[in-house]
């Protein structure tokens, strides 16, 4: 499930269309962001942030640890991390834990808000300048809002 905090991030980027149809497009604008893009960006900026060793997986580990500290049950945490639960119980227990996962994510989002993450996201969104045209801008907003599907190819640029 998407927490209100995740929806806020998507809303912050909703107006920035670069023509790929991706929520997180490549900086080149011709395709979605590569799976390795975040790792490369972190590696390039480690010295700037005073980090000796940091990978995108550390974000996952930090969130999991923070969720556990906040009292998230281990089973719910495993479901959030998309880990397979072993044993016979999953054969009989078909509950998806959507409500429990959403509650945990809302609590984690509140913790991130306490740390100032929402303010940082708003500041970054305000500073980003994208070159775009109004038609794609509107399609992007609608797509993220879930109002339309992006099934039409982008016309060739002039």
Phi and psi in degrees as a GROMACS rama.xvg file:
@    title "Ramachandran Plot"
@    xaxis  label "Phi"
@    yaxis  label "Psi"
@TYPE xy
-95.2053  125.641  UNK-2
-75.5912  167.785  UNK-3
-62.081  -29.824  UNK-4
-71.7646  -40.184  UNK-5
-65.6594  -39.6454  UNK-6
-64.272  -33.1679  UNK-7
-64.4901  -40.7715  UNK-8
-63.1354  -46.1175  UNK-9
-62.3426  -38.5281  UNK-10
-65.109  -38.1851  UNK-11
-63.7815  -32.0814  UNK-12
-98.6239  -1.96022  UNK-13
-58.4138  -33.3023  UNK-14
-85.0923  2.2422  UNK-15
-106.27  98.3474  UNK-16
-105.741  131.118  UNK-17
-123.428  14.0875  UNK-18
89.6552  9.73561  UNK-19
-97.7896  -21.3441  UNK-20
84.0103  -1.16328  UNK-21
-91.6129  146.457  UNK-22
-67.8656  -39.291  UNK-23
-119.809  88.8498  UNK-24
-79.9453  162.876  UNK-25
-65.0359  152.425  UNK-26
-66.2116  -19.2299  UNK-27
-81.9013  -15.4409  UNK-28
79.7107  -0.742339  UNK-29
-96.4003  -8.34831  UNK-30
-161.554  167.371  UNK-31
-64.2116  157.814  UNK-32
-58.1632  136.717  UNK-33
-67.577  151.814  UNK-34
-61.2484  -25.1349  UNK-35
-91.2858  -3.20435  UNK-36
-61.3151  -43.9843  UNK-37
-63.2875  -44.5353  UNK-38
-60.0208  -41.6906  UNK-39
-66.6559  -40.6839  UNK-40
-63.3591  -41.852  UNK-41
-63.098  -46.0047  UNK-42
-59.8699  -40.5544  UNK-43
-66.3073  -27.4676  UNK-44
-111.097  10.0286  UNK-45
-59.3727  -44.8616  UNK-46
-63.2255  -40.7191  UNK-47
-58.4762  -39.5637  UNK-48
-93.2489  2.53896  UNK-49
71.2092  31.2693  UNK-50
-101.659  133.498  UNK-51
-81.6874  -48.4251  UNK-52
-145.279  122.355  UNK-53
-153.497  134.385  UNK-54
-129.611  165.305  UNK-55
-57.1818  -29.2208  UNK-56
-63.741  -26.5692  UNK-57
-64.3557  -29.685  UNK-58
-65.4926  -41.6171  UNK-59
-63.7321  -44.6625  UNK-60
-64.6566  -41.6968  UNK-61
-63.0142  -44.9479  UNK-62
-63.3578  -44.0197  UNK-63
-61.8872  -43.457  UNK-64
-65.5053  -43.506  UNK-65
-62.9677  -41.5257  UNK-66
-63.0775  -41.147  UNK-67
-64.1097  -42.0795  UNK-68
-60.2956  -31.7073  UNK-69
-82.4854  1.07399  UNK-70
95.8405  12.6418  UNK-71
-64.5122  130.388  UNK-72
-62.798  146.375  UNK-73
-59.0323  -38.2653  UNK-74
-64.1464  -42.7654  UNK-75
-65.0164  -41.8352  UNK-76
-60.3083  -43.6592  UNK-77
-60.8403  -40.8809  UNK-78
-65.2831  -40.9809  UNK-79
-62.7907  -37.8014  UNK-80
-82.0861  -1.35327  UNK-81
60.7052  36.5007  UNK-82
-86.1275  145.01  UNK-83
-75.3603  131.931  UNK-84
-91.0569  127.308  UNK-85
-89.103  169.13  UNK-86
94.1765  -173.853  UNK-87
-84.79  -21.7929  UNK-88
-54.0801  -44.6159  UNK-89
-59.8797  -23.3299  UNK-90
-65.4944  -34.185  UNK-91
-100.948  -30.9586  UNK-92
-93.6861  104.146  UNK-93
-100.422  8.06055  UNK-94
-64.3541  132.973  UNK-95
-85.491  -13.8949  UNK-96
62.8467  28.56  UNK-97
-59.6706  -47.3155  UNK-98
-62.829  -42.0003  UNK-99
-66.8357  -39.3503  UNK-100
-65.9113  -43.5386  UNK-101
-63.0405  -42.6551  UNK-102
-59.5684  -44.5509  UNK-103
-62.5759  -42.4217  UNK-104
-68.0857  -36.8174  UNK-105
-63.6693  -42.4711  UNK-106
-63.1042  -41.5567  UNK-107
-66.0678  -40.4012  UNK-108
-62.0935  -39.6293  UNK-109
-63.0213  -38.974  UNK-110
-65.1196  -42.8692  UNK-111
-63.1297  -37.175  UNK-112
-62.9463  -40.1866  UNK-113
-59.0522  -33.8666  UNK-114
-81.9864  -4.18878  UNK-115
91.4593  14.2854  UNK-116
-66.4091  -41.249  UNK-117
-61.1709  -41.5229  UNK-118
-62.5723  -42.2368  UNK-119
-62.5248  -41.2087  UNK-120
-63.2529  -44.2335  UNK-121
-62.3089  -40.5286  UNK-122
-65.8647  -41.6726  UNK-123
-64.5984  -45.631  UNK-124
-60.4579  -37.1443  UNK-125
-69.5497  -29.0302  UNK-126
-87.0336  -20.4556  UNK-127
-70.3741  130.422  UNK-128
-116.684  117.859  UNK-129
-110.36  142.433  UNK-130
-92.6985  116.255  UNK-131
-154.072  166.769  UNK-132
-111.488  158.509  UNK-133
-61.9416  -35.1486  UNK-134
-62.0189  -47.7313  UNK-135
-70.599  -33.2947  UNK-136
-58.3306  -48.9391  UNK-137
-66.3643  -40.0481  UNK-138
-62.9268  -39.9808  UNK-139
-62.3975  -46.8457  UNK-140
-60.1649  -44.0748  UNK-141
-66.791  -40.3422  UNK-142
-62.6595  -47.1155  UNK-143
-66.4383  -33.8407  UNK-144
-73.0176  -7.38212  UNK-145
79.7796  18.3673  UNK-146
-87.3767  -28.6712  UNK-147
-137.309  157.809  UNK-148
-99.6034  142.932  UNK-149
-92.7313  84.4431  UNK-150
-113.646  5.08162  UNK-151
-104.338  136.694  UNK-152
-68.1826  151.321  UNK-153
-74.1122  131.877  UNK-154
-64.1919  153.794  UNK-155
-60.5364  139.225  UNK-156
-81.078  154.721  UNK-157
